Amino acid sequence: MRTLSLALTVSAAALWAPLNPQLAAPLAAQQRPLSFMDVQELKRAGSWTLSPDGAWMLYTVTTPDWEKAESQTDIHLVSLSDGVGSDRRLTYTEDHNETSPAWAPDGSFFVFSSNRDGNDSQLYMMRHDGGEARKITDADEGVSGFDFSPDGRWLVYRSGEGGREQLYRLPADGLVGAAAEVITHGDAGVEQWDFTADGARIYFARPDSFDEDEVKRVEKGFTVDVRNAVTPLSSLWSVEVATGEERRETDDASYSINGFTLSDDGRWIGITGGSTERYERNITAQRLYADLYLMEVATGEIERLTNNYEVGEGGLSFSPDGRWIAFSAPDNMERYTMTDNRVYIREVADRGGAFKKLGADFDQSSSVGFWSDDSETIYFNAGVTVTTQLHALDVATGAVRQLTEERAALSVSRDDDTGTILIGYSDPMTPPTVFAVATVDDVPNRSAWTQLVDVNPHVRDIALGQEVEINWRSSDGRTVGGVLVYPVGYEEGTRYPLIVAIHGGPASADILRFNGGYSAQVYAGAGYAVLKPNYRGSRNYGNEHRTDIVGDYFTMGYEDIITGVDYLIDEGIVDGDRMGALGWSAGGHWSNWILTQTDRFKAISSGAGTMNWISMYAQSDVQRNRQFYMGDGFLYEDFDTYFDQSPLKYIKNAKTPTMIHVVEGDPRVPSPQSVELHMALKKLGVPTELFMYPGRSHGIPDPRNRLVKAVSEMAWMDYYVRGIGEKFQWRQVLETLEAGEGPAVVSEEGGR
């Protein structure tokens, strides 16, 4: 017998009531559902920057501009003691951007980047307690990154032509009117760069050469895209800030510098060294073909820490006391897998010593988020079913403790300079915001939270469907979960049309956050119930759940989705004769599989979905990922395994009207996959439309085209699922613009 597990989400008003009574608006005051323009008008806050004394926080607020398909960013200031009520906007250039605020080391002023005087970004300084901004740079090519030295002596910035950027210094005590001095002089540009703790030296990565002919051929109009072009290796360098004296730190042709991390005590540098093979070095879609190295600064000696080629390690970190080096990597370090990550740790000075795996009994992914001051605990955020929570990893024992129990998406971080804990937060009723607490021990105590940001207060006047966690039994008896969004105004005993919104990844998960996943709240406002299943292959439910699709990609995930649908029908919530399914990326893969396996759905929308794993293998930018999920068989020795798991093999079963969306230059799930689907459905006489959007990304880049996708997709569902409307007509988009409202869309996995 199936059982329903409901974890009701507390409203934002109830959560905030103890913290700010003015925010506790009653639900009855909400009068209308969410619209597209509501979502378009949502502002985004970010770039949290705490003052050196921990009393203030600078942050940015980005406001979308629908008509220009652009956005504009300004800088705000808030008191950590007084919270959101003390918020003050500091910059007001409506047509330009102010970004990247950074406090001077003494906290008396801050510097930011802005294009207020032209197309290129320059640096400006401003006092947080009032006054006008003053320009401090006039770089010909603009400024692309800057930082104060920890000792407070210098402001260093990067500037120059693309691929040839160099570092420049200015005296921090006399920025206005000072002449900038260049301190690096290589032919190729500075890539990643970072100050040492004492501020005396900067370490940076730089390619070993610069191809003048490559620049000239593009200038002359030879714009051919050379795939996997030969690119130079990169090496690690350093420069003394006061004198400009450069020193090459690595000179090893066996790897290229992909990134580095400096220890707080200045004794060690952790290095990510990438492959020297061009076809591996140029892969940007996954953290593969690299290993970790450790350099002792005093001697220059370099130790190779890992030697596993295709295994992706990340999050390289040193403990505050300088004793430990840690990183995260898959549970199986011997070969490529998509298993949950573990933390690996070793004493830094134990040259040649083995790494110890921590948290082996924790059946979720762990990572190196931030350390306790005593270096005995690592804190990290991890998914737990339909939430994300803060966890603590004990360095000595490897035991993991879950510290929070929020019905929300939680992301906890620590400000390195002040030790203040910042809590990123969102739940189904609360757009992304941030809270602060003094110490990590205060995080589980909601009464200790101070809210710092509230950039979308109008959301409290909008009616939203209730979102709950649900669990059901799949066909093999396994418990599967997900998120159910009830229609706005839901009445028990009434059956509603259903949208099954399938997340991408597949190693992802739908969680309880604001308007997450294909604008489910817009469908809820239109009278649909929405099921967001965390099918087999999803994370947050343990490693077995995540890897159960390896070697048989679709079968159990499909069963999980269908049994979830059946459960909602059995519960009397859903009308089984009025159902549609949609998804993007892996969600598009499953949409295509559903199309070829059942005719129970009245409409399908497939976004960037695969049809043929054989052709997809070569077209996509993630071959190793495809090989893993197919069962680790090598395509060119085993075509049958790939084709047996391809929707194309079963396309003659397709009967459901299907709308198809894809970006023309999508590198991850290339558009020919969608063309194959569209052609097959046309020839089989199944109603279909193909919308191909311009761009070279996995998601739809232009917000206006995301509007087209959203409006057309909902119109397709309305017509075939509910028998209303006229399918898609362009006037629906045009009227949406003229009326200033319409169906919403959130670009979360590209096409959402």
TORKOLMAR-855650 format. One record per residue (C-alpha): residue in three letters; x, y, z. Coordinates in steps of 0.1 Angstrom, whole numbers, always signed. Example, Ala and Ser with C-alpha at 12.3 -4.5 7.8 and 13.67 -1.06 7.14 Angstrom:
REC  code   east  north     up
REC   ALA   +123    -45    +78
REC   SER   +137    -11    +71
% end
This chain:
REC  code   east  north     up
REC   MET     +0     +0     +0
REC   ARG    +14    +34    -10
REC   THR    +18    +60    +17
REC   LEU    +18    +98    +12
REC   SER    +45   +117    +30
REC   LEU    +38   +155    +31
REC   ALA    +64   +179    +45
REC   LEU    +44   +212    +44
REC   THR    +64   +243    +37
REC   VAL    +61   +271    +62
REC   SER    +52   +304    +46
REC   ALA    +77   +332    +44
REC   ALA    +56   +353    +67
REC   ALA    +57   +326    +94
REC   LEU    +95   +322    +90
REC   TRP   +102   +359    +92
REC   ALA    +76   +368   +119
REC   PRO   +101   +364   +149
REC   LEU   +127   +384   +130
REC   ASN   +108   +413   +114
REC   PRO    +70   +416   +123
REC   GLN    +65   +440    +94
REC   LEU    +73   +412    +69
REC   ALA    +46   +389    +84
REC   ALA    +19   +396    +58
REC   PRO    -12   +373    +59
REC   LEU    -17   +349    +31
REC   ALA    -52   +363    +25
REC   ALA    -37   +395    +13
REC   GLN    -23   +377    -18
REC   GLN    -47   +382    -47
REC   ARG    -33   +372    -80
REC   PRO    -11   +344    -94
REC   LEU    +25   +348   -105
REC   SER    +30   +361   -141
REC   PHE    +58   +362   -165
REC   MET    +64   +399   -159
REC   ASP    +65   +393   -122
REC   VAL    +94   +370   -128
REC   GLN   +110   +394   -153
REC   GLU   +110   +421   -126
REC   LEU   +126   +399    -99
REC   LYS   +158   +416    -88
REC   ARG   +189   +396    -79
REC   ALA   +212   +405    -50
REC   GLY   +248   +393    -47
REC   SER   +285   +402    -42
REC   TRP   +282   +402     -4
REC   THR   +312   +422     +9
REC   LEU   +316   +427    +46
REC   SER   +336   +456    +61
REC   PRO   +368   +448    +79
REC   ASP   +351   +454   +113
REC   GLY   +321   +432   +104
REC   ALA   +296   +461   +110
REC   TRP   +285   +467    +74
REC   MET   +279   +448    +42
REC   LEU   +281   +461     +7
REC   TYR   +262   +442    -20
REC   THR   +248   +446    -55
REC   VAL   +213   +446    -67
REC   THR   +207   +437   -104
REC   THR   +174   +449   -120
REC   PRO   +164   +433   -153
REC   ASP   +154   +456   -183
REC   TRP   +130   +436   -204
REC   GLU   +129   +461   -233
REC   LYS   +166   +461   -238
REC   ALA   +171   +424   -228
REC   GLU   +197   +437   -204
REC   SER   +201   +443   -167
REC   GLN   +215   +471   -146
REC   THR   +234   +468   -113
REC   ASP   +238   +492    -84
REC   ILE   +255   +490    -50
REC   HIS   +237   +489    -16
REC   LEU   +248   +491    +20
REC   VAL   +232   +474    +50
REC   SER   +241   +473    +87
REC   LEU   +246   +438   +101
REC   SER   +232   +448   +134
REC   ASP   +201   +465   +121
REC   GLY   +194   +442    +92
REC   VAL   +172   +448    +61
REC   GLY   +155   +479    +76
REC   SER   +188   +498    +74
REC   ASP   +194   +491    +37
REC   ARG   +206   +521    +17
REC   ARG   +213   +524    -20
REC   LEU   +247   +541    -27
REC   THR   +248   +543    -65
REC   TYR   +222   +556    -90
REC   THR   +234   +554   -125
REC   GLU   +202   +541   -142
REC   ASP   +219   +532   -175
REC   HIS   +252   +518   -163
REC   ASN   +265   +492   -139
REC   GLU   +283   +495   -106
REC   THR   +297   +461    -96
REC   SER   +324   +443    -75
REC   PRO   +325   +464    -44
REC   ALA   +356   +459    -23
REC   TRP   +364   +476    +11
REC   ALA   +398   +493    +16
REC   PRO   +417   +474    +43
REC   ASP   +410   +501    +69
REC   GLY   +373   +503    +61
REC   SER   +373   +540    +54
REC   PHE   +361   +537    +18
REC   PHE   +354   +511     -9
REC   VAL   +363   +507    -45
REC   PHE   +340   +494    -73
REC   SER   +339   +488   -110
REC   SER   +317   +508   -133
REC   ASN   +311   +517   -169
REC   ARG   +294   +550   -160
REC   ASP   +319   +570   -182
REC   GLY   +320   +547   -212
REC   ASN   +318   +512   -225
REC   ASP   +348   +499   -206
REC   SER   +347   +494   -168
REC   GLN   +370   +516   -147
REC   LEU   +376   +518   -110
REC   TYR   +360   +543    -86
REC   MET   +363   +550    -49
REC   MET   +335   +561    -26
REC   ARG   +329   +565    +11
REC   HIS   +301   +544    +25
REC   ASP   +288   +572    +48
REC   GLY   +282   +596    +19
REC   GLY   +298   +616     -9
REC   GLU   +303   +613    -46
REC   ALA   +323   +585    -63
REC   ARG   +357   +595    -76
REC   LYS   +373   +579   -107
REC   ILE   +407   +563   -100
REC   THR   +416   +545   -133
REC   ASP   +415   +554   -170
REC   ALA   +428   +522   -185
REC   ASP   +426   +520   -223
REC   GLU   +411   +485   -223
REC   GLY   +392   +489   -191
REC   VAL   +397   +469   -159
REC   SER   +390   +432   -155
REC   GLY   +395   +424   -119
REC   PHE   +411   +441    -89
REC   ASP   +420   +437    -52
REC   PHE   +436   +454    -23
REC   SER   +468   +439     -9
REC   PRO   +463   +424    +25
REC   ASP   +489   +448    +40
REC   GLY   +468   +478    +28
REC   ARG   +497   +492     +7
REC   TRP   +484   +486    -28
REC   LEU   +454   +484    -51
REC   VAL   +462   +460    -80
REC   TYR   +441   +456   -111
REC   ARG   +442   +437   -144
REC   SER   +439   +454   -177
REC   GLY   +448   +450   -214
REC   GLU   +438   +435   -247
REC   GLY   +421   +401   -246
REC   GLY   +447   +374   -239
REC   ARG   +474   +400   -231
REC   GLU   +461   +414   -198
REC   GLN   +487   +426   -173
REC   LEU   +487   +436   -136
REC   TYR   +490   +473   -126
REC   ARG   +495   +488    -91
REC   LEU   +483   +520    -74
REC   PRO   +492   +532    -39
REC   ALA   +462   +526    -17
REC   ASP   +467   +558     +3
REC   GLY   +466   +580    -28
REC   LEU   +444   +565    -54
REC   VAL   +429   +596    -71
REC   GLY   +454   +611    -96
REC   ALA   +481   +585    -91
REC   ALA   +497   +570   -122
REC   ALA   +493   +533   -125
REC   GLU   +525   +512   -129
REC   VAL   +525   +479   -148
REC   ILE   +541   +451   -127
REC   THR   +539   +421   -151
REC   HIS   +554   +421   -186
REC   GLY   +548   +388   -203
REC   ASP   +537   +383   -240
REC   ALA   +506   +364   -228
REC   GLY   +481   +377   -204
REC   VAL   +477   +371   -166
REC   GLU   +449   +346   -159
REC   GLN   +442   +337   -123
REC   TRP   +461   +358    -97
REC   ASP   +461   +360    -59
REC   PHE   +480   +379    -32
REC   THR   +501   +362     -5
REC   ALA   +488   +367    +30
REC   ASP   +514   +394    +37
REC   GLY   +506   +413     +5
REC   ALA   +542   +414     -7
REC   ARG   +538   +390    -36
REC   ILE   +512   +380    -62
REC   TYR   +511   +345    -77
REC   PHE   +495   +342   -111
REC   ALA   +490   +318   -140
REC   ARG   +501   +328   -175
REC   PRO   +502   +309   -209
REC   ASP   +536   +300   -221
REC   SER   +531   +318   -254
REC   PHE   +508   +342   -272
REC   ASP   +497   +335   -308
REC   GLU   +498   +368   -327
REC   ASP   +487   +351   -359
REC   GLU   +455   +339   -342
REC   VAL   +446   +375   -334
REC   LYS   +454   +388   -368
REC   ARG   +434   +361   -387
REC   VAL   +403   +370   -367
REC   GLU   +409   +407   -373
REC   LYS   +412   +400   -410
REC   GLY   +378   +383   -411
REC   PHE   +389   +346   -411
REC   THR   +363   +337   -385
REC   VAL   +363   +299   -390
REC   ASP   +358   +281   -357
REC   VAL   +387   +257   -353
REC   ARG   +375   +230   -330
REC   ASN   +401   +218   -304
REC   ALA   +426   +242   -317
REC   VAL   +462   +240   -304
REC   THR   +465   +262   -273
REC   PRO   +496   +269   -251
REC   LEU   +502   +254   -217
REC   SER   +501   +277   -187
REC   SER   +527   +280   -160
REC   LEU   +527   +295   -125
REC   TRP   +546   +328   -119
REC   SER   +549   +353    -91
REC   VAL   +557   +390    -89
REC   GLU   +569   +411    -61
REC   VAL   +544   +439    -59
REC   ALA   +568   +467    -47
REC   THR   +595   +461    -73
REC   GLY   +577   +443   -102
REC   GLU   +603   +416   -102
REC   GLU   +588   +384   -118
REC   ARG   +598   +349   -111
REC   ARG   +587   +317   -129
REC   GLU   +576   +291   -103
REC   THR   +568   +261   -125
REC   ASP   +585   +249   -157
REC   ASP   +571   +214   -163
REC   ALA   +559   +203   -197
REC   SER   +539   +174   -182
REC   TYR   +510   +195   -171
REC   SER   +494   +229   -175
REC   ILE   +483   +252   -146
REC   ASN   +445   +251   -145
REC   GLY   +443   +267   -111
REC   PHE   +460   +272    -77
REC   THR   +453   +278    -40
REC   LEU   +476   +295    -15
REC   SER   +479   +284    +21
REC   ASP   +473   +310    +48
REC   ASP   +507   +306    +63
REC   GLY   +524   +312    +29
REC   ARG   +543   +279    +29
REC   TRP   +524   +259     +4
REC   ILE   +506   +262    -30
REC   GLY   +481   +237    -41
REC   ILE   +480   +233    -79
REC   THR   +455   +218   -103
REC   GLY   +476   +206   -133
REC   GLY   +457   +199   -165
REC   SER   +465   +176   -194
REC   THR   +490   +186   -221
REC   GLU   +469   +169   -248
REC   ARG   +450   +195   -268
REC   TYR   +418   +173   -271
REC   GLU   +417   +170   -233
REC   ARG   +430   +204   -223
REC   ASN   +403   +222   -242
REC   ILE   +374   +203   -226
REC   THR   +355   +229   -205
REC   ALA   +324   +209   -197
REC   GLN   +338   +188   -169
REC   ARG   +366   +188   -144
REC   LEU   +385   +160   -160
REC   TYR   +420   +152   -173
REC   ALA   +437   +170   -144
REC   ASP   +455   +161   -112
REC   LEU   +465   +178    -80
REC   TYR   +500   +189    -71
REC   LEU   +516   +205    -39
REC   MET   +544   +230    -41
REC   GLU   +566   +240    -11
REC   VAL   +573   +277    -15
REC   ALA   +606   +277     +3
REC   THR   +622   +250    -19
REC   GLY   +601   +251    -50
REC   GLU   +597   +213    -48
REC   ILE   +565   +199    -63
REC   GLU   +548   +167    -52
REC   ARG   +521   +150    -73
REC   LEU   +492   +143    -50
REC   THR   +469   +124    -74
REC   ASN   +475   +103   -105
REC   ASN   +441    +91   -117
REC   TYR   +436   +110   -150
REC   GLU   +398   +109   -155
REC   VAL   +388   +114   -119
REC   GLY   +376   +150   -112
REC   GLU   +390   +164    -80
REC   GLY   +380   +199    -67
REC   GLY   +378   +222    -38
REC   LEU   +415   +220    -29
REC   SER   +418   +237     +5
REC   PHE   +443   +242    +33
REC   SER   +432   +243    +70
REC   PRO   +436   +276    +89
REC   ASP   +464   +261   +110
REC   GLY   +483   +250    +79
REC   ARG   +483   +214    +90
REC   TRP   +459   +198    +65
REC   ILE   +453   +198    +28
REC   ALA   +419   +186    +16
REC   PHE   +399   +182    -16
REC   SER   +367   +165    -27
REC   ALA   +365   +137    -53
REC   PRO   +342   +108    -62
REC   ASP   +339    +79    -37
REC   ASN   +357    +57    -62
REC   MET   +391    +74    -69
REC   GLU   +402    +47    -92
REC   ARG   +381    +55   -123
REC   TYR   +356    +79   -137
REC   THR   +323    +78   -119
REC   MET   +293   +100   -111
REC   THR   +291    +88    -76
REC   ASP   +287   +110    -46
REC   ASN   +318   +130    -36
REC   ARG   +339   +124     -5
REC   VAL   +364   +146    +13
REC   TYR   +401   +134    +12
REC   ILE   +426   +148    +37
REC   ARG   +463   +145    +45
REC   GLU   +488   +164    +66
REC   VAL   +505   +188    +43
REC   ALA   +540   +181    +54
REC   ASP   +535   +143    +51
REC   ARG   +552   +141    +17
REC   GLY   +542   +110     -2
REC   GLY   +516   +101    +24
REC   ALA   +482    +87    +16
REC   PHE   +450   +106    +18
REC   LYS   +423    +95    +42
REC   LYS   +387    +94    +31
REC   LEU   +363   +112    +54
REC   GLY   +326   +108    +57
REC   ALA   +325    +74    +40
REC   ASP   +292    +65    +59
REC   PHE   +275    +97    +48
REC   ASP   +252    +87    +19
REC   GLN   +253   +121     +1
REC   SER   +280   +142    -14
REC   SER   +304   +160     +9
REC   SER   +328   +188     +0
REC   VAL   +352   +213    +16
REC   GLY   +331   +244    +23
REC   PHE   +348   +263    +51
REC   TRP   +369   +253    +81
REC   SER   +364   +259   +118
REC   ASP   +390   +283   +133
REC   ASP   +406   +253   +152
REC   SER   +409   +233   +119
REC   GLU   +390   +204   +135
REC   THR   +358   +207   +115
REC   ILE   +349   +211    +79
REC   TYR   +315   +226    +71
REC   PHE   +296   +220    +39
REC   ASN   +262   +223    +23
REC   ALA   +245   +191    +10
REC   GLY   +212   +181     -4
REC   VAL   +188   +161    +17
REC   THR   +158   +150     -4
REC   VAL   +140   +182    -14
REC   THR   +162   +206     +7
REC   THR   +198   +216    +12
REC   GLN   +212   +217    +47
REC   LEU   +244   +227    +65
REC   HIS   +266   +197    +77
REC   ALA   +297   +194    +98
REC   LEU   +325   +169    +91
REC   ASP   +348   +159   +120
REC   VAL   +384   +158   +107
REC   ALA   +395   +134   +134
REC   THR   +367   +108   +131
REC   GLY   +353   +114    +96
REC   ALA   +317   +116   +111
REC   VAL   +292   +138    +95
REC   ARG   +264   +157   +114
REC   GLN   +235   +175    +98
REC   LEU   +232   +209   +116
REC   THR   +200   +224   +101
REC   GLU   +164   +212    +94
REC   GLU   +151   +240    +72
REC   ARG   +124   +232    +46
REC   ALA   +143   +253    +21
REC   ALA   +173   +257     -1
REC   LEU   +201   +267    +23
REC   SER   +237   +278    +14
REC   VAL   +259   +287    +44
REC   SER   +293   +304    +39
REC   ARG   +319   +321    +61
REC   ASP   +335   +355    +55
REC   ASP   +372   +348    +57
REC   ASP   +382   +382    +71
REC   THR   +355   +387    +98
REC   GLY   +344   +352   +105
REC   THR   +307   +362   +100
REC   ILE   +284   +335    +88
REC   LEU   +262   +343    +58
REC   ILE   +231   +322    +51
REC   GLY   +217   +322    +15
REC   TYR   +181   +312    +18
REC   SER   +151   +305     -4
REC   ASP   +118   +285     +1
REC   PRO    +87   +282    -21
REC   MET    +73   +315     -7
REC   THR   +106   +334     -4
REC   PRO   +128   +346    -33
REC   PRO   +165   +343    -27
REC   THR   +177   +363     +3
REC   VAL   +206   +364    +28
REC   PHE   +208   +363    +66
REC   ALA   +238   +367    +89
REC   VAL   +247   +352   +122
REC   ALA   +278   +357   +144
REC   THR   +291   +322   +145
REC   VAL   +283   +288   +129
REC   ASP   +268   +276   +162
REC   ASP   +240   +301   +156
REC   VAL   +230   +287   +123
REC   PRO   +205   +261   +136
REC   ASN   +188   +288   +157
REC   ARG   +164   +308   +136
REC   SER   +159   +335   +162
REC   ALA   +196   +344   +159
REC   TRP   +193   +352   +121
REC   THR   +194   +388   +109
REC   GLN   +179   +393    +75
REC   LEU   +201   +416    +54
REC   VAL   +184   +415    +20
REC   ASP   +148   +419     +7
REC   VAL   +149   +430    -29
REC   ASN   +116   +416    -40
REC   PRO    +90   +426    -14
REC   HIS    +62   +426    -40
REC   VAL    +62   +388    -40
REC   ARG    +42   +389     -8
REC   ASP    +12   +403    -27
REC   ILE    +11   +373    -51
REC   ALA     -8   +341    -46
REC   LEU    +14   +310    -48
REC   GLY     +4   +273    -48
REC   GLN    +14   +253    -18
REC   GLU    +45   +232    -24
REC   VAL    +51   +200     -4
REC   GLU    +75   +171     -4
REC   ILE    +59   +138    -14
REC   ASN    +71   +102    -14
REC   TRP    +58    +72    -32
REC   ARG    +67    +36    -41
REC   SER    +81    +28    -75
REC   SER    +75     -4    -94
REC   ASP   +104    -22    -77
REC   GLY    +94    -11    -42
REC   ARG   +119    +17    -39
REC   THR   +108    +49    -22
REC   VAL   +110    +78    -46
REC   GLY   +104   +115    -37
REC   GLY    +99   +149    -52
REC   VAL    +80   +181    -50
REC   LEU    +43   +186    -56
REC   VAL    +29   +221    -63
REC   TYR     -8   +224    -57
REC   PRO    -28   +247    -80
REC   VAL    -36   +281    -65
REC   GLY    -70   +278    -48
REC   TYR    -68   +240    -46
REC   GLU   -100   +223    -34
REC   GLU    -98   +189    -19
REC   GLY   -119   +164    -39
REC   THR   -113   +182    -72
REC   ARG    -91   +166    -98
REC   TYR    -67   +189   -116
REC   PRO    -47   +187   -149
REC   LEU    -11   +177   -143
REC   ILE    +23   +190   -156
REC   VAL    +52   +166   -149
REC   ALA    +82   +189   -149
REC   ILE   +114   +168   -151
REC   HIS   +147   +183   -140
REC   GLY   +179   +180   -159
REC   GLY   +213   +167   -148
REC   PRO   +203   +139   -143
REC   ALA   +224   +142   -111
REC   SER   +204   +171    -99
REC   ALA   +173   +175    -77
REC   ASP   +142   +196    -74
REC   ILE   +140   +212    -40
REC   LEU   +118   +235    -20
REC   ARG   +128   +270    -33
REC   PHE   +111   +299    -48
REC   ASN    +95   +292    -83
REC   GLY   +120   +265    -89
REC   GLY   +118   +243   -119
REC   TYR   +101   +253   -151
REC   SER    +81   +281   -134
REC   ALA    +59   +256   -117
REC   GLN    +41   +284    -98
REC   VAL    +29   +299   -131
REC   TYR    +13   +266   -140
REC   ALA     -1   +264   -105
REC   GLY    -16   +299   -110
REC   ALA    -32   +287   -143
REC   GLY    -49   +258   -125
REC   TYR    -24   +229   -130
REC   ALA     -9   +206   -104
REC   VAL    +28   +202   -110
REC   LEU    +49   +171   -101
REC   LYS    +86   +176   -100
REC   PRO   +100   +140    -95
REC   ASN   +134   +132    -82
REC   TYR   +136   +101   -103
REC   ARG   +164    +75   -102
REC   GLY   +196    +93   -113
REC   SER   +188   +123    -91
REC   ARG   +210   +134    -62
REC   ASN   +200   +140    -25
REC   TYR   +186   +104    -20
REC   GLY   +219    +85    -16
REC   ASN   +245    +71    -40
REC   GLU   +225    +40    -50
REC   HIS   +195    +62    -61
REC   ARG   +219    +84    -80
REC   THR   +237    +56    -99
REC   ASP   +208    +32   -104
REC   ILE   +204    +43   -140
REC   VAL   +240    +34   -151
REC   GLY   +239     +8   -178
REC   ASP   +201    +12   -182
REC   TYR   +196    +49   -184
REC   PHE   +158    +52   -188
REC   THR   +140    +22   -174
REC   MET   +139    +29   -136
REC   GLY   +137    +67   -140
REC   TYR   +107    +62   -162
REC   GLU    +91    +39   -137
REC   ASP    +97    +64   -109
REC   ILE    +80    +91   -129
REC   ILE    +50    +70   -140
REC   THR    +44    +56   -105
REC   GLY    +45    +91    -91
REC   VAL    +18   +101   -116
REC   ASP     -3    +71   -107
REC   TYR     +1    +79    -70
REC   LEU    -14   +114    -75
REC   ILE    -42   +100    -95
REC   ASP    -49    +74    -68
REC   GLU    -49   +102    -42
REC   GLY    -76   +121    -61
REC   ILE    -55   +151    -69
REC   VAL    -49   +146   -106
REC   ASP    -71   +139   -136
REC   GLY    -53   +111   -154
REC   ASP    -69   +121   -187
REC   ARG    -54   +156   -186
REC   MET    -16   +153   -183
REC   GLY    +14   +168   -199
REC   ALA    +52   +163   -195
REC   LEU    +81   +187   -201
REC   GLY   +118   +189   -194
REC   TRP   +151   +204   -205
REC   SER   +185   +186   -209
REC   ALA   +182   +153   -191
REC   GLY   +146   +163   -185
REC   GLY   +143   +165   -223
REC   HIS   +159   +130   -226
REC   TRP   +132   +116   -203
REC   SER   +105   +135   -222
REC   ASN   +116   +118   -253
REC   TRP   +116    +84   -236
REC   ILE    +81    +90   -223
REC   LEU    +70    +99   -258
REC   THR    +82    +65   -271
REC   GLN    +69    +44   -242
REC   THR    +34    +56   -235
REC   ASP     +4    +75   -249
REC   ARG    -10    +85   -215
REC   PHE     +2   +121   -218
REC   LYS    -18   +145   -240
REC   ALA    +12   +168   -247
REC   ILE    +49   +168   -244
REC   SER    +75   +196   -246
REC   SER   +110   +184   -252
REC   GLY   +139   +208   -244
REC   ALA   +174   +200   -256
REC   GLY   +167   +162   -254
REC   THR   +187   +133   -268
REC   MET   +173   +109   -294
REC   ASN   +202    +89   -305
REC   TRP   +231    +82   -280
REC   ILE   +253    +70   -309
REC   SER   +253   +103   -328
REC   MET   +251   +123   -295
REC   TYR   +283   +108   -283
REC   ALA   +304   +125   -310
REC   GLN   +283   +157   -311
REC   SER   +283   +164   -274
REC   ASP   +311   +180   -253
REC   VAL   +309   +153   -226
REC   GLN   +319   +119   -241
REC   ARG   +332   +105   -208
REC   ASN   +299   +113   -191
REC   ARG   +279    +96   -218
REC   GLN   +301    +65   -217
REC   PHE   +297    +62   -179
REC   TYR   +259    +63   -180
REC   MET   +257    +38   -209
REC   GLY   +276    +13   -187
REC   ASP   +312    +22   -195
REC   GLY   +312     +5   -228
REC   PHE   +332    +22   -255
REC   LEU   +308    +34   -283
REC   TYR   +330    +24   -312
REC   GLU   +331    -12   -300
REC   ASP   +295    -15   -288
REC   PHE   +269     +4   -309
REC   ASP   +240    -18   -298
REC   THR   +242     -8   -261
REC   TYR   +240    +28   -270
REC   PHE   +211    +24   -295
REC   ASP   +191     +1   -272
REC   GLN   +189    +30   -248
REC   SER   +180    +56   -274
REC   PRO   +145    +69   -278
REC   LEU   +150    +69   -316
REC   LYS   +149    +31   -316
REC   TYR   +113    +31   -304
REC   ILE   +101    +62   -322
REC   LYS    +74    +43   -341
REC   ASN    +55    +41   -308
REC   ALA    +52    +79   -306
REC   LYS    +17    +93   -307
REC   THR    +17   +123   -284
REC   PRO    +18   +159   -298
REC   THR    +53   +171   -291
REC   MET    +68   +206   -291
REC   ILE   +106   +207   -294
REC   HIS   +129   +235   -281
REC   VAL   +167   +237   -286
REC   VAL   +195   +263   -290
REC   GLU   +211   +260   -324
REC   GLY   +247   +259   -312
REC   ASP   +241   +239   -280
REC   PRO   +274   +221   -272
REC   ARG   +259   +198   -245
REC   VAL   +229   +183   -263
REC   PRO   +235   +195   -299
REC   SER   +205   +206   -320
REC   PRO   +207   +177   -345
REC   GLN   +192   +156   -318
REC   SER   +161   +177   -318
REC   VAL   +161   +178   -356
REC   GLU   +161   +140   -356
REC   LEU   +131   +140   -333
REC   HIS   +112   +166   -353
REC   MET   +118   +148   -386
REC   ALA   +107   +115   -372
REC   LEU    +74   +129   -358
REC   LYS    +67   +147   -391
REC   LYS    +71   +116   -411
REC   LEU    +50    +96   -386
REC   GLY    +22   +121   -387
REC   VAL    +25   +131   -350
REC   PRO    +17   +168   -344
REC   THR    +50   +186   -337
REC   GLU    +67   +220   -337
REC   LEU   +104   +228   -336
REC   PHE   +116   +261   -321
REC   MET   +154   +265   -326
REC   TYR   +168   +295   -308
REC   PRO   +200   +314   -317
REC   GLY   +230   +310   -295
REC   ARG   +259   +287   -286
REC   SER   +249   +277   -251
REC   HIS   +231   +249   -234
REC   GLY   +203   +273   -223
REC   ILE   +184   +299   -242
REC   PRO   +205   +331   -238
REC   ASP   +180   +358   -247
REC   PRO   +153   +366   -222
REC   ARG   +129   +374   -250
REC   ASN   +133   +340   -265
REC   ARG   +129   +325   -231
REC   LEU    +95   +342   -231
REC   VAL    +87   +326   -264
REC   LYS    +96   +292   -250
REC   ALA    +75   +297   -219
REC   VAL    +44   +311   -237
REC   SER    +44   +286   -265
REC   GLU    +50   +257   -242
REC   MET    +21   +267   -219
REC   ALA     -1   +272   -250
REC   TRP     +8   +238   -262
REC   MET     -2   +222   -229
REC   ASP    -34   +242   -227
REC   TYR    -45   +232   -261
REC   TYR    -37   +194   -259
REC   VAL    -41   +188   -222
REC   ARG    -71   +210   -213
REC   GLY    -86   +215   -247
REC   ILE    -85   +253   -245
REC   GLY    -67   +280   -266
REC   GLU    -53   +279   -301
REC   LYS    -20   +262   -296
REC   PHE     +7   +289   -300
REC   GLN     +0   +322   -318
REC   TRP    +26   +350   -319
REC   ARG     +0   +375   -307
REC   GLN     +2   +357   -273
REC   VAL    +38   +369   -269
REC   LEU    +30   +404   -283
REC   GLU     +0   +408   -261
REC   THR    +21   +397   -231
REC   LEU    +45   +425   -238
REC   GLU    +17   +451   -243
REC   ALA     -1   +440   -212
REC   GLY    +30   +438   -191
REC   GLU    +22   +404   -178
REC   GLY    +20   +367   -189
REC   PRO    +33   +332   -182
REC   ALA    +66   +332   -163
REC   VAL    +98   +314   -171
REC   VAL   +130   +310   -150
REC   SER   +162   +302   -168
REC   GLU   +176   +277   -143
REC   GLU   +188   +249   -165
REC   GLY   +190   +270   -196
REC   GLY   +155   +268   -212
REC   ARG   +134   +269   -181
% end
